[in-house]
């Protein structure tokens, strides 16, 4: 699985981010481990999670997925 493709035109980035968030929630709910990595910034790769060293929207979705869920 890769991250959200933030270079889609129109409203697609919001769909990509929703898909990414939902996919991470499913993995979390199933107890499946996952890892995030940043090969390069989103200026080079469509699925990057960093922009100039700072988490972009996809990176923030990933970081938020690591927070404990309240019962």
PQR file with spaces between the fields and no chain letter, atoms N, CA, C, O and H, PARSE charges and radii, in Angstrom:
ATOM       1  N    UNK     1       0.855   -1.165    0.000 -0.4000 1.5000
ATOM       2  CA   UNK     1       0.000    0.000    0.000 -0.0000 2.0000
ATOM       3  C    UNK     1       0.900    1.225    0.000  0.5500 1.7000
ATOM       4  O    UNK     1       1.926    1.261    0.679 -0.5500 1.4000
ATOM       5  N    UNK     2       0.508    2.204   -0.754 -0.4000 1.5000
ATOM       6  CA   UNK     2       1.245    3.455   -0.719 -0.0000 2.0000
ATOM       7  C    UNK     2       0.339    4.546   -0.167  0.5500 1.7000
ATOM       8  O    UNK     2      -0.838    4.310    0.107 -0.5500 1.4000
ATOM       9  H    UNK     2      -0.326    2.175   -1.305  0.4000 1.0000
ATOM      10  N    UNK     3       0.881    5.707   -0.013 -0.4000 1.5000
ATOM      11  CA   UNK     3       0.121    6.804    0.587 -0.0000 2.0000
ATOM      12  C    UNK     3      -0.845    7.458   -0.377  0.5500 1.7000
ATOM      13  O    UNK     3      -1.128    6.928   -1.451 -0.5500 1.4000
ATOM      14  H    UNK     3       1.837    5.898   -0.236  0.4000 1.0000
ATOM      15  N    UNK     4      -1.342    8.604    0.015 -0.4000 1.5000
ATOM      16  CA   UNK     4      -2.311    9.352   -0.785 -0.0000 2.0000
ATOM      17  C    UNK     4      -1.596   10.067   -1.930  0.5500 1.7000
ATOM      18  O    UNK     4      -0.564   10.705   -1.725 -0.5500 1.4000
ATOM      19  H    UNK     4      -1.113    9.034    0.888  0.4000 1.0000
ATOM      20  N    UNK     5      -2.151    9.956   -3.135 -0.4000 1.5000
ATOM      21  CA   UNK     5      -1.603   10.642   -4.304 -0.0000 2.0000
ATOM      22  C    UNK     5      -2.162   12.057   -4.311  0.5500 1.7000
ATOM      23  O    UNK     5      -3.301   12.279   -4.723 -0.5500 1.4000
ATOM      24  H    UNK     5      -2.989    9.438   -3.302  0.4000 1.0000
ATOM      25  N    UNK     6      -1.368   13.004   -3.859 -0.4000 1.5000
ATOM      26  CA   UNK     6      -1.834   14.379   -3.692 -0.0000 2.0000
ATOM      27  C    UNK     6      -1.732   15.212   -4.965  0.5500 1.7000
ATOM      28  O    UNK     6      -2.052   16.400   -4.951 -0.5500 1.4000
ATOM      29  H    UNK     6      -0.443   12.823   -3.524  0.4000 1.0000
ATOM      30  N    UNK     7      -1.291   14.606   -6.064 -0.4000 1.5000
ATOM      31  CA   UNK     7      -1.157   15.351   -7.310 -0.0000 2.0000
ATOM      32  C    UNK     7      -2.319   15.122   -8.271  0.5500 1.7000
ATOM      33  O    UNK     7      -2.276   15.598   -9.405 -0.5500 1.4000
ATOM      34  H    UNK     7      -1.031   13.640   -6.075  0.4000 1.0000
ATOM      35  N    UNK     8      -3.360   14.404   -7.842 -0.4000 1.5000
ATOM      36  CA   UNK     8      -4.552   14.243   -8.680 -0.0000 2.0000
ATOM      37  C    UNK     8      -5.232   15.595   -8.842  0.5500 1.7000
ATOM      38  O    UNK     8      -5.272   16.383   -7.897 -0.5500 1.4000
ATOM      39  H    UNK     8      -3.395   14.017   -6.920  0.4000 1.0000
ATOM      40  N    UNK     9      -5.761   15.869  -10.015 -0.4000 1.5000
ATOM      41  CA   UNK     9      -6.450   17.152  -10.218 -0.0000 2.0000
ATOM      42  C    UNK     9      -7.839   17.184   -9.574  0.5500 1.7000
ATOM      43  O    UNK     9      -8.389   16.149   -9.199 -0.5500 1.4000
ATOM      44  H    UNK     9      -5.728   15.229  -10.782  0.4000 1.0000
ATOM      45  N    UNK    10      -8.384   18.377   -9.455 -0.4000 1.5000
ATOM      46  CA   UNK    10      -9.750   18.546   -8.953 -0.0000 2.0000
ATOM      47  C    UNK    10      -9.893   18.137   -7.509  0.5500 1.7000
ATOM      48  O    UNK    10      -9.041   18.451   -6.678 -0.5500 1.4000
ATOM      49  H    UNK    10      -7.937   19.218   -9.759  0.4000 1.0000
ATOM      50  N    UNK    11     -10.990   17.422   -7.202 -0.4000 1.5000
ATOM      51  CA   UNK    11     -11.281   17.004   -5.837 -0.0000 2.0000
ATOM      52  C    UNK    11     -10.648   15.694   -5.448  0.5500 1.7000
ATOM      53  O    UNK    11     -10.880   15.205   -4.342 -0.5500 1.4000
ATOM      54  H    UNK    11     -11.682   17.167   -7.877  0.4000 1.0000
ATOM      55  N    UNK    12      -9.849   15.108   -6.328 -0.4000 1.5000
ATOM      56  CA   UNK    12      -9.272   13.798   -6.047 -0.0000 2.0000
ATOM      57  C    UNK    12      -8.369   13.752   -4.816  0.5500 1.7000
ATOM      58  O    UNK    12      -8.405   12.751   -4.100 -0.5500 1.4000
ATOM      59  H    UNK    12      -9.660   15.506   -7.226  0.4000 1.0000
ATOM      60  N    UNK    13      -7.564   14.772   -4.527 -0.4000 1.5000
ATOM      61  CA   UNK    13      -6.732   14.659   -3.323 -0.0000 2.0000
ATOM      62  C    UNK    13      -7.547   14.392   -2.056  0.5500 1.7000
ATOM      63  O    UNK    13      -7.089   13.655   -1.182 -0.5500 1.4000
ATOM      64  H    UNK    13      -7.535   15.585   -5.109  0.4000 1.0000
ATOM      65  N    UNK    14      -8.731   14.965   -1.939 -0.4000 1.5000
ATOM      66  CA   UNK    14      -9.543   14.705   -0.738 -0.0000 2.0000
ATOM      67  C    UNK    14     -10.001   13.253   -0.710  0.5500 1.7000
ATOM      68  O    UNK    14     -10.082   12.659    0.365 -0.5500 1.4000
ATOM      69  H    UNK    14      -9.103   15.563   -2.649  0.4000 1.0000
ATOM      70  N    UNK    15     -10.302   12.670   -1.864 -0.4000 1.5000
ATOM      71  CA   UNK    15     -10.668   11.247   -1.914 -0.0000 2.0000
ATOM      72  C    UNK    15      -9.467   10.367   -1.567  0.5500 1.7000
ATOM      73  O    UNK    15      -9.596    9.367   -0.861 -0.5500 1.4000
ATOM      74  H    UNK    15     -10.236   13.152   -2.737  0.4000 1.0000
ATOM      75  N    UNK    16      -8.297   10.760   -2.075 -0.4000 1.5000
ATOM      76  CA   UNK    16      -7.080   10.014   -1.770 -0.0000 2.0000
ATOM      77  C    UNK    16      -6.787   10.035   -0.273  0.5500 1.7000
ATOM      78  O    UNK    16      -6.444    9.007    0.311 -0.5500 1.4000
ATOM      79  H    UNK    16      -8.192   11.573   -2.648  0.4000 1.0000
ATOM      80  N    UNK    17      -6.922   11.201    0.345 -0.4000 1.5000
ATOM      81  CA   UNK    17      -6.672   11.316    1.784 -0.0000 2.0000
ATOM      82  C    UNK    17      -7.684   10.516    2.589  0.5500 1.7000
ATOM      83  O    UNK    17      -7.322    9.888    3.584 -0.5500 1.4000
ATOM      84  H    UNK    17      -7.201   12.036   -0.129  0.4000 1.0000
ATOM      85  N    UNK    18      -8.951   10.528    2.172 -0.4000 1.5000
ATOM      86  CA   UNK    18      -9.982    9.741    2.861 -0.0000 2.0000
ATOM      87  C    UNK    18      -9.677    8.255    2.734  0.5500 1.7000
ATOM      88  O    UNK    18      -9.800    7.506    3.704 -0.5500 1.4000
ATOM      89  H    UNK    18      -9.245   11.037    1.363  0.4000 1.0000
ATOM      90  N    UNK    19      -9.272    7.822    1.522 -0.4000 1.5000
ATOM      91  CA   UNK    19      -8.924    6.412    1.321 -0.0000 2.0000
ATOM      92  C    UNK    19      -7.760    6.024    2.227  0.5500 1.7000
ATOM      93  O    UNK    19      -7.804    4.982    2.881 -0.5500 1.4000
ATOM      94  H    UNK    19      -9.171    8.430    0.735  0.4000 1.0000
ATOM      95  N    UNK    20      -6.719    6.855    2.271 -0.4000 1.5000
ATOM      96  CA   UNK    20      -5.539    6.581    3.083 -0.0000 2.0000
ATOM      97  C    UNK    20      -5.913    6.476    4.554  0.5500 1.7000
ATOM      98  O    UNK    20      -5.486    5.549    5.242 -0.5500 1.4000
ATOM      99  H    UNK    20      -6.683    7.702    1.740  0.4000 1.0000
ATOM     100  N    UNK    21      -6.706    7.419    5.033 -0.4000 1.5000
ATOM     101  CA   UNK    21      -7.144    7.415    6.434 -0.0000 2.0000
ATOM     102  C    UNK    21      -7.945    6.158    6.745  0.5500 1.7000
ATOM     103  O    UNK    21      -7.717    5.517    7.771 -0.5500 1.4000
ATOM     104  H    UNK    21      -7.053    8.172    4.474  0.4000 1.0000
ATOM     105  N    UNK    22      -8.877    5.801    5.874 -0.4000 1.5000
ATOM     106  CA   UNK    22      -9.703    4.610    6.084 -0.0000 2.0000
ATOM     107  C    UNK    22      -8.875    3.334    6.027  0.5500 1.7000
ATOM     108  O    UNK    22      -9.092    2.417    6.819 -0.5500 1.4000
ATOM     109  H    UNK    22      -9.062    6.322    5.040  0.4000 1.0000
ATOM     110  N    UNK    23      -7.920    3.268    5.090 -0.4000 1.5000
ATOM     111  CA   UNK    23      -7.069    2.082    4.990 -0.0000 2.0000
ATOM     112  C    UNK    23      -6.238    1.905    6.259  0.5500 1.7000
ATOM     113  O    UNK    23      -6.109    0.789    6.763 -0.5500 1.4000
ATOM     114  H    UNK    23      -7.743    4.013    4.446  0.4000 1.0000
ATOM     115  N    UNK    24      -5.677    2.986    6.774 -0.4000 1.5000
ATOM     116  CA   UNK    24      -4.894    2.900    8.013 -0.0000 2.0000
ATOM     117  C    UNK    24      -5.778    2.504    9.195  0.5500 1.7000
ATOM     118  O    UNK    24      -5.344    1.751   10.067 -0.5500 1.4000
ATOM     119  H    UNK    24      -5.782    3.893    6.365  0.4000 1.0000
ATOM     120  N    UNK    25      -7.015    3.007    9.229 -0.4000 1.5000
ATOM     121  CA   UNK    25      -7.946    2.641   10.311 -0.0000 2.0000
ATOM     122  C    UNK    25      -8.271    1.149   10.258  0.5500 1.7000
ATOM     123  O    UNK    25      -8.361    0.494   11.296 -0.5500 1.4000
ATOM     124  H    UNK    25      -7.367    3.618    8.520  0.4000 1.0000
ATOM     125  N    UNK    26      -8.446    0.613    9.052 -0.4000 1.5000
ATOM     126  CA   UNK    26      -8.700   -0.830    8.917 -0.0000 2.0000
ATOM     127  C    UNK    26      -7.509   -1.638    9.417  0.5500 1.7000
ATOM     128  O    UNK    26      -7.684   -2.591   10.176 -0.5500 1.4000
ATOM     129  H    UNK    26      -8.373    1.145    8.208  0.4000 1.0000
ATOM     130  N    UNK    27      -6.322   -1.276    9.007 -0.4000 1.5000
ATOM     131  CA   UNK    27      -5.130   -1.991    9.468 -0.0000 2.0000
ATOM     132  C    UNK    27      -5.025   -1.928   10.986  0.5500 1.7000
ATOM     133  O    UNK    27      -4.730   -2.930   11.638 -0.5500 1.4000
ATOM     134  H    UNK    27      -6.180   -0.502    8.390  0.4000 1.0000
ATOM     135  N    UNK    28      -5.264   -0.760   11.537 -0.4000 1.5000
ATOM     136  CA   UNK    28      -5.219   -0.591   12.992 -0.0000 2.0000
ATOM     137  C    UNK    28      -6.260   -1.489   13.665  0.5500 1.7000
ATOM     138  O    UNK    28      -5.961   -2.176   14.642 -0.5500 1.4000
ATOM     139  H    UNK    28      -5.504    0.054   11.007  0.4000 1.0000
ATOM     140  N    UNK    29      -7.487   -1.476   13.131 -0.4000 1.5000
ATOM     141  CA   UNK    29      -8.565   -2.283   13.700 -0.0000 2.0000
ATOM     142  C    UNK    29      -8.303   -3.774   13.617  0.5500 1.7000
ATOM     143  O    UNK    29      -8.718   -4.526   14.498 -0.5500 1.4000
ATOM     144  H    UNK    29      -7.730   -0.918   12.337  0.4000 1.0000
ATOM     145  N    UNK    30      -7.627   -4.206   12.583 -0.4000 1.5000
ATOM     146  CA   UNK    30      -7.309   -5.629   12.402 -0.0000 2.0000
ATOM     147  C    UNK    30      -6.044   -6.036   13.148  0.5500 1.7000
ATOM     148  O    UNK    30      -5.692   -7.215   13.181 -0.5500 1.4000
ATOM     149  H    UNK    30      -7.290   -3.595   11.867  0.4000 1.0000
ATOM     150  N    UNK    31      -5.365   -5.067   13.744 -0.4000 1.5000
ATOM     151  CA   UNK    31      -4.126   -5.372   14.456 -0.0000 2.0000
ATOM     152  C    UNK    31      -2.950   -5.637   13.518  0.5500 1.7000
ATOM     153  O    UNK    31      -1.985   -6.298   13.902 -0.5500 1.4000
ATOM     154  H    UNK    31      -5.651   -4.109   13.717  0.4000 1.0000
ATOM     155  N    UNK    32      -3.026   -5.128   12.306 -0.4000 1.5000
ATOM     156  CA   UNK    32      -1.955   -5.307   11.325 -0.0000 2.0000
ATOM     157  C    UNK    32      -0.976   -4.141   11.457  0.5500 1.7000
ATOM     158  O    UNK    32      -1.377   -2.978   11.415 -0.5500 1.4000
ATOM     159  H    UNK    32      -3.810   -4.591   11.994  0.4000 1.0000
ATOM     160  N    UNK    33       0.292   -4.456   11.614 -0.4000 1.5000
ATOM     161  CA   UNK    33       1.304   -3.417   11.719 -0.0000 2.0000
ATOM     162  C    UNK    33       1.557   -2.752   10.370  0.5500 1.7000
ATOM     163  O    UNK    33       1.334   -3.354    9.320 -0.5500 1.4000
ATOM     164  H    UNK    33       0.617   -5.401   11.649  0.4000 1.0000
ATOM     165  N    UNK    34       2.015   -1.535   10.407 -0.4000 1.5000
ATOM     166  CA   UNK    34       2.355   -0.814    9.190 -0.0000 2.0000
ATOM     167  C    UNK    34       3.443    0.191    9.499  0.5500 1.7000
ATOM     168  O    UNK    34       3.675    0.538   10.658 -0.5500 1.4000
ATOM     169  H    UNK    34       2.196   -1.046   11.260  0.4000 1.0000
ATOM     170  N    UNK    35       4.100    0.651    8.470 -0.4000 1.5000
ATOM     171  CA   UNK    35       5.197    1.585    8.616 -0.0000 2.0000
ATOM     172  C    UNK    35       5.064    2.667    7.552  0.5500 1.7000
ATOM     173  O    UNK    35       4.574    2.412    6.452 -0.5500 1.4000
ATOM     174  H    UNK    35       3.911    0.369    7.529  0.4000 1.0000
ATOM     175  N    UNK    36       5.494    3.853    7.883 -0.4000 1.5000
ATOM     176  CA   UNK    36       5.519    4.938    6.913 -0.0000 2.0000
ATOM     177  C    UNK    36       6.958    5.320    6.628  0.5500 1.7000
ATOM     178  O    UNK    36       7.816    5.236    7.507 -0.5500 1.4000
ATOM     179  H    UNK    36       5.892    4.060    8.777  0.4000 1.0000
ATOM     180  N    UNK    37       7.219    5.735    5.417 -0.4000 1.5000
ATOM     181  CA   UNK    37       8.551    6.199    5.069 -0.0000 2.0000
ATOM     182  C    UNK    37       8.429    7.361    4.097  0.5500 1.7000
ATOM     183  O    UNK    37       7.411    7.521    3.423 -0.5500 1.4000
ATOM     184  H    UNK    37       6.523    5.804    4.703  0.4000 1.0000
ATOM     185  N    UNK    38       9.446    8.141    4.037 -0.4000 1.5000
ATOM     186  CA   UNK    38       9.463    9.270    3.114 -0.0000 2.0000
ATOM     187  C    UNK    38      10.705    9.135    2.246  0.5500 1.7000
ATOM     188  O    UNK    38      11.815    9.429    2.688 -0.5500 1.4000
ATOM     189  H    UNK    38      10.273    8.010    4.585  0.4000 1.0000
ATOM     190  N    UNK    39      10.513    8.687    1.002 -0.4000 1.5000
ATOM     191  CA   UNK    39      11.636    8.496    0.093 -0.0000 2.0000
ATOM     192  C    UNK    39      12.190    9.843   -0.348  0.5500 1.7000
ATOM     193  O    UNK    39      13.398   10.076   -0.308 -0.5500 1.4000
ATOM     194  H    UNK    39       9.611    8.449    0.643  0.4000 1.0000
ATOM     195  N    UNK    40      11.304   10.713   -0.762 -0.4000 1.5000
ATOM     196  CA   UNK    40      11.631   12.082   -1.143 -0.0000 2.0000
ATOM     197  C    UNK    40      10.419   12.937   -0.775  0.5500 1.7000
ATOM     198  O    UNK    40       9.444   12.435   -0.216 -0.5500 1.4000
ATOM     199  H    UNK    40      10.323   10.524   -0.795  0.4000 1.0000
ATOM     200  N    UNK    41      10.487   14.189   -1.081 -0.4000 1.5000
ATOM     201  CA   UNK    41       9.349   15.057   -0.783 -0.0000 2.0000
ATOM     202  C    UNK    41       8.254   14.862   -1.821  0.5500 1.7000
ATOM     203  O    UNK    41       8.472   14.210   -2.842 -0.5500 1.4000
ATOM     204  H    UNK    41      11.280   14.597   -1.534  0.4000 1.0000
ATOM     205  N    UNK    42       7.089   15.419   -1.565 -0.4000 1.5000
ATOM     206  CA   UNK    42       5.983   15.302   -2.526 -0.0000 2.0000
ATOM     207  C    UNK    42       6.235   16.127   -3.788  0.5500 1.7000
ATOM     208  O    UNK    42       5.434   16.094   -4.722 -0.5500 1.4000
ATOM     209  H    UNK    42       6.912   15.949   -0.736  0.4000 1.0000
ATOM     210  N    UNK    43       7.342   16.864   -3.818 -0.4000 1.5000
ATOM     211  CA   UNK    43       7.687   17.578   -5.044 -0.0000 2.0000
ATOM     212  C    UNK    43       8.198   16.607   -6.107  0.5500 1.7000
ATOM     213  O    UNK    43       8.069   16.882   -7.300 -0.5500 1.4000
ATOM     214  H    UNK    43       7.993   16.891   -3.060  0.4000 1.0000
ATOM     215  N    UNK    44       8.774   15.477   -5.697 -0.4000 1.5000
ATOM     216  CA   UNK    44       9.274   14.486   -6.642 -0.0000 2.0000
ATOM     217  C    UNK    44       8.335   13.295   -6.791  0.5500 1.7000
ATOM     218  O    UNK    44       8.141   12.795   -7.899 -0.5500 1.4000
ATOM     219  H    UNK    44       8.879   15.254   -4.728  0.4000 1.0000
ATOM     220  N    UNK    45       7.759   12.843   -5.699 -0.4000 1.5000
ATOM     221  CA   UNK    45       6.928   11.641   -5.716 -0.0000 2.0000
ATOM     222  C    UNK    45       5.484   12.000   -5.397  0.5500 1.7000
ATOM     223  O    UNK    45       5.214   12.801   -4.503 -0.5500 1.4000
ATOM     224  H    UNK    45       7.917   13.250   -4.799  0.4000 1.0000
ATOM     225  N    UNK    46       4.575   11.407   -6.130 -0.4000 1.5000
ATOM     226  CA   UNK    46       3.157   11.680   -5.908 -0.0000 2.0000
ATOM     227  C    UNK    46       2.671   11.216   -4.539  0.5500 1.7000
ATOM     228  O    UNK    46       1.713   11.774   -4.003 -0.5500 1.4000
ATOM     229  H    UNK    46       4.795   10.756   -6.856  0.4000 1.0000
ATOM     230  N    UNK    47       3.316   10.207   -3.969 -0.4000 1.5000
ATOM     231  CA   UNK    47       2.835    9.617   -2.717 -0.0000 2.0000
ATOM     232  C    UNK    47       3.706    9.965   -1.524  0.5500 1.7000
ATOM     233  O    UNK    47       3.662    9.266   -0.511 -0.5500 1.4000
ATOM     234  H    UNK    47       4.095    9.754   -4.404  0.4000 1.0000
ATOM     235  N    UNK    48       4.489   11.016   -1.615 -0.4000 1.5000
ATOM     236  CA   UNK    48       5.343   11.413   -0.502 -0.0000 2.0000
ATOM     237  C    UNK    48       4.535   11.882    0.697  0.5500 1.7000
ATOM     238  O    UNK    48       3.378   12.278    0.560 -0.5500 1.4000
ATOM     239  H    UNK    48       4.525   11.583   -2.437  0.4000 1.0000
ATOM     240  N    UNK    49       5.150   11.836    1.874 -0.4000 1.5000
ATOM     241  CA   UNK    49       4.477   12.282    3.090 -0.0000 2.0000
ATOM     242  C    UNK    49       5.153   13.499    3.699  0.5500 1.7000
ATOM     243  O    UNK    49       4.754   13.963    4.767 -0.5500 1.4000
ATOM     244  H    UNK    49       6.091   11.514    1.985  0.4000 1.0000
ATOM     245  N    UNK    50       6.181   14.021    3.023 -0.4000 1.5000
ATOM     246  CA   UNK    50       6.881   15.210    3.500 -0.0000 2.0000
ATOM     247  C    UNK    50       6.926   16.245    2.397  0.5500 1.7000
ATOM     248  O    UNK    50       6.963   15.910    1.213 -0.5500 1.4000
ATOM     249  H    UNK    50       6.505   13.644    2.155  0.4000 1.0000
ATOM     250  N    UNK    51       6.923   17.490    2.791 -0.4000 1.5000
ATOM     251  CA   UNK    51       7.133   18.592    1.855 -0.0000 2.0000
ATOM     252  C    UNK    51       8.139   19.530    2.500  0.5500 1.7000
ATOM     253  O    UNK    51       7.840   20.196    3.491 -0.5500 1.4000
ATOM     254  H    UNK    51       6.893   17.762    3.753  0.4000 1.0000
ATOM     255  N    UNK    52       9.330   19.574    1.929 -0.4000 1.5000
ATOM     256  CA   UNK    52      10.421   20.379    2.475 -0.0000 2.0000
ATOM     257  C    UNK    52      10.705   20.034    3.942  0.5500 1.7000
ATOM     258  O    UNK    52      10.960   20.911    4.767 -0.5500 1.4000
ATOM     259  H    UNK    52       9.573   19.032    1.124  0.4000 1.0000
ATOM     260  N    UNK    53      10.653   18.734    4.241 -0.4000 1.5000
ATOM     261  CA   UNK    53      10.979   18.252    5.576 -0.0000 2.0000
ATOM     262  C    UNK    53       9.860   18.320    6.591  0.5500 1.7000
ATOM     263  O    UNK    53      10.054   17.935    7.744 -0.5500 1.4000
ATOM     264  H    UNK    53      10.446   18.021    3.571  0.4000 1.0000
ATOM     265  N    UNK    54       8.689   18.803    6.195 -0.4000 1.5000
ATOM     266  CA   UNK    54       7.540   18.936    7.095 -0.0000 2.0000
ATOM     267  C    UNK    54       6.428   18.014    6.598  0.5500 1.7000
ATOM     268  O    UNK    54       6.202   17.942    5.390 -0.5500 1.4000
ATOM     269  H    UNK    54       8.531   19.116    5.259  0.4000 1.0000
ATOM     270  N    UNK    55       5.723   17.304    7.491 -0.4000 1.5000
ATOM     271  CA   UNK    55       4.640   16.442    7.020 -0.0000 2.0000
ATOM     272  C    UNK    55       3.607   17.223    6.201  0.5500 1.7000
ATOM     273  O    UNK    55       3.146   18.287    6.614 -0.5500 1.4000
ATOM     274  H    UNK    55       5.906   17.363    8.472  0.4000 1.0000
ATOM     275  N    UNK    56       3.258   16.679    5.039 -0.4000 1.5000
ATOM     276  CA   UNK    56       2.179   17.258    4.240 -0.0000 2.0000
ATOM     277  C    UNK    56       0.856   16.652    4.695  0.5500 1.7000
ATOM     278  O    UNK    56       0.806   16.029    5.756 -0.5500 1.4000
ATOM     279  H    UNK    56       3.633   15.815    4.704  0.4000 1.0000
ATOM     280  N    UNK    57      -0.199   16.813    3.934 -0.4000 1.5000
ATOM     281  CA   UNK    57      -1.511   16.279    4.339 -0.0000 2.0000
ATOM     282  C    UNK    57      -1.457   14.761    4.525  0.5500 1.7000
ATOM     283  O    UNK    57      -2.006   14.238    5.495 -0.5500 1.4000
ATOM     284  H    UNK    57      -0.159   17.319    3.072  0.4000 1.0000
ATOM     285  N    UNK    58      -0.807   14.059    3.614 -0.4000 1.5000
ATOM     286  CA   UNK    58      -0.669   12.610    3.746 -0.0000 2.0000
ATOM     287  C    UNK    58       0.135   12.230    4.972  0.5500 1.7000
ATOM     288  O    UNK    58      -0.201   11.271    5.666 -0.5500 1.4000
ATOM     289  H    UNK    58      -0.360   14.484    2.826  0.4000 1.0000
ATOM     290  N    UNK    59       1.196   12.979    5.243 -0.4000 1.5000
ATOM     291  CA   UNK    59       2.007   12.724    6.431 -0.0000 2.0000
ATOM     292  C    UNK    59       1.231   12.945    7.715  0.5500 1.7000
ATOM     293  O    UNK    59       1.394   12.202    8.682 -0.5500 1.4000
ATOM     294  H    UNK    59       1.469   13.758    4.679  0.4000 1.0000
ATOM     295  N    UNK    60       0.381   13.974    7.725 -0.4000 1.5000
ATOM     296  CA   UNK    60      -0.430   14.230    8.920 -0.0000 2.0000
ATOM     297  C    UNK    60      -1.466   13.124    9.134  0.5500 1.7000
ATOM     298  O    UNK    60      -1.746   12.749   10.272 -0.5500 1.4000
ATOM     299  H    UNK    60       0.249   14.578    6.939  0.4000 1.0000
ATOM     300  N    UNK    61      -2.035   12.600    8.042 -0.4000 1.5000
ATOM     301  CA   UNK    61      -2.978   11.476    8.166 -0.0000 2.0000
ATOM     302  C    UNK    61      -2.258   10.280    8.789  0.5500 1.7000
ATOM     303  O    UNK    61      -2.799    9.613    9.671 -0.5500 1.4000
ATOM     304  H    UNK    61      -1.807   12.905    7.117  0.4000 1.0000
ATOM     305  N    UNK    62      -1.035   10.015    8.325 -0.4000 1.5000
ATOM     306  CA   UNK    62      -0.270    8.895    8.876 -0.0000 2.0000
ATOM     307  C    UNK    62       0.033    9.117   10.356  0.5500 1.7000
ATOM     308  O    UNK    62      -0.177    8.218   11.170 -0.5500 1.4000
ATOM     309  H    UNK    62      -0.595   10.557    7.609  0.4000 1.0000
ATOM     310  N    UNK    63       0.520   10.301   10.712 -0.4000 1.5000
ATOM     311  CA   UNK    63       0.847   10.598   12.111 -0.0000 2.0000
ATOM     312  C    UNK    63      -0.404   10.483   12.987  0.5500 1.7000
ATOM     313  O    UNK    63      -0.344    9.936   14.088 -0.5500 1.4000
ATOM     314  H    UNK    63       0.690   11.032   10.052  0.4000 1.0000
ATOM     315  N    UNK    64      -1.521   10.992   12.506 -0.4000 1.5000
ATOM     316  CA   UNK    64      -2.773   10.892   13.271 -0.0000 2.0000
ATOM     317  C    UNK    64      -3.190    9.439   13.478  0.5500 1.7000
ATOM     318  O    UNK    64      -3.808    9.113   14.492 -0.5500 1.4000
ATOM     319  H    UNK    64      -1.570   11.436   11.611  0.4000 1.0000
ATOM     320  N    UNK    65      -2.857    8.559   12.522 -0.4000 1.5000
ATOM     321  CA   UNK    65      -3.240    7.150   12.657 -0.0000 2.0000
ATOM     322  C    UNK    65      -2.494    6.461   13.785  0.5500 1.7000
ATOM     323  O    UNK    65      -2.911    5.399   14.247 -0.5500 1.4000
ATOM     324  H    UNK    65      -2.356    8.825   11.699  0.4000 1.0000
ATOM     325  N    UNK    66      -1.400    7.052   14.230 -0.4000 1.5000
ATOM     326  CA   UNK    66      -0.594    6.448   15.294 -0.0000 2.0000
ATOM     327  C    UNK    66      -1.097    6.826   16.676  0.5500 1.7000
ATOM     328  O    UNK    66      -0.671    6.239   17.670 -0.5500 1.4000
ATOM     329  H    UNK    66      -1.062    7.915   13.854  0.4000 1.0000
ATOM     330  N    UNK    67      -1.974    7.773   16.750 -0.4000 1.5000
ATOM     331  CA   UNK    67      -2.506    8.185   18.056 -0.0000 2.0000
ATOM     332  C    UNK    67      -3.482    7.119   18.570  0.5500 1.7000
ATOM     333  O    UNK    67      -4.236    6.538   17.790 -0.5500 1.4000
ATOM     334  H    UNK    67      -2.320    8.250   15.942  0.4000 1.0000
ATOM     335  N    UNK    68      -3.466    6.868   19.862 -0.4000 1.5000
ATOM     336  CA   UNK    68      -4.403    5.885   20.422 -0.0000 2.0000
ATOM     337  C    UNK    68      -5.855    6.309   20.180  0.5500 1.7000
ATOM     338  O    UNK    68      -6.196    7.492   20.212 -0.5500 1.4000
ATOM     339  H    UNK    68      -2.853    7.340   20.496  0.4000 1.0000
ATOM     340  N    UNK    69      -6.688    5.307   19.940 -0.4000 1.5000
ATOM     341  CA   UNK    69      -8.120    5.545   19.742 -0.0000 2.0000
ATOM     342  C    UNK    69      -8.815    5.440   21.090  0.5500 1.7000
ATOM     343  O    UNK    69      -8.591    4.489   21.839 -0.5500 1.4000
ATOM     344  H    UNK    69      -6.411    4.347   19.915  0.4000 1.0000
ATOM     345  N    UNK    70      -9.647    6.405   21.393 -0.4000 1.5000
ATOM     346  CA   UNK    70     -10.415    6.364   22.651 -0.0000 2.0000
ATOM     347  C    UNK    70     -11.525    5.338   22.535  0.5500 1.7000
ATOM     348  O    UNK    70     -12.172    5.235   21.493 -0.5500 1.4000
ATOM     349  H    UNK    70      -9.829    7.178   20.785  0.4000 1.0000
ATOM     350  N    UNK    71     -11.752    4.569   23.609 -0.4000 1.5000
ATOM     351  CA   UNK    71     -12.833    3.543   23.571 -0.0000 2.0000
ATOM     352  C    UNK    71     -14.204    4.151   23.574  0.5500 1.7000
ATOM     353  O    UNK    71     -15.200    3.428   23.544 -0.5500 1.4000
ATOM     354  H    UNK    71     -11.227    4.652   24.456  0.4000 1.0000
